[in-house]
């Protein structure tokens, strides 16, 4: 039905463009993961050690501790909003498939 409305070629071009963008996004996520691992190796620390350092109030002045708490809250909020990559893949797959029982309404 959508292919009839938008034209088969136009719809396929949009799908291909979206697939390309999605693959580029996955590549960037993988690159960020690799950079993170490299940074931890370069600093010779583990994420658990960083967490332990940032969790101990005795390691900071009162002002610095408030700033750390603020930054951790912001990071926690961003991470909670982040979707699991498998959920994104499934949603993308479902969006690219048009169900036969759908009626296009503009």
N, C-alpha and C positions, 0 to 999 in steps of 0.2 A: 504494500500500500504506500509506504513512504517512498519507495523507488518510483512509483508512478507519479507522485506529487513533485518530487525533487529531481527526478531523472536519475537513472541508474548510475551514470558516470559521475554526476555531481556528488551523490551520496557516497559512492566508493572513494572518491577523492577526499572527502571529509573524513571518512573512516581511516584512510591511509595516513592522512595528516595527523589525526589524533593518535594513531598507533605510533607514529614516528616521535611525537612529543612525549608520549608515555615512555617509550624506550630510552629517550634522552634523559628523562627524569630518573629512571631507574639507574642509568649509568652515572648520573651525578650523585645519587644516594650511595652507590657502591664506592665512588671516588671519595666521598666524605668519610665513609666508614674506613677506607684504607688510610686516609690521612690521619684519622683519629688514632688508629692502631699505631701508625708510625710515630705520632707525637708521644704516645705513652711509652713506646720503646725508646725514643730519643731521650725522654726525661727519666727513663728507668723507674717508672711508677706504674701502679695498677689503678684501675678505676676505684677499687675498694680503698686503696690508700688515700686517694684524693677525697673520697667520701668521708673517710675517717678524719682527715685533716679539717675538712669544712664543717664537720659535725661537732667539733670540740670548741666551745666558746672560749676556753683558756688560751687558744692560739691567736686571739684577736683582741684589739682594743674594743671598747664599748661601741664607738662609732663604726669601726670596721665590721664588727659583728652584726650590727643592724643592716649594714649594706650587704653583707653576705646573705643574711636572712631574706632581704628583699630580692636579691638576684636569684636565690634558690627558689623562692616562691614564683617568680616570673618564669624560670626555667621549668618548674614543675607544671605550671599552667600550660606552657607550650607543649610539653611532652604529653600531657594528658589529652591535648587536642589532636595530637599526631595519631594518625590511623595506622593500623597494622598493614604492612605492604600487601599481605595476602588478601585483606579485605578490599584494598584498592584494586588489585588485579581482578578480583571477582566482580566488583561493581563495574569496572571498565568492560569486562567481558559481557556482563548482562546488558549494559547500555548499548553495546555494539550489535546486539542481536535484537531484532524487532519481532515481537510476538505476533502471531497471526490473528489473535483475537483483539488486538488493539485497534482502536479507531483514531485516526489522526484528527485532532481538533486544533484549530488555530486560534 
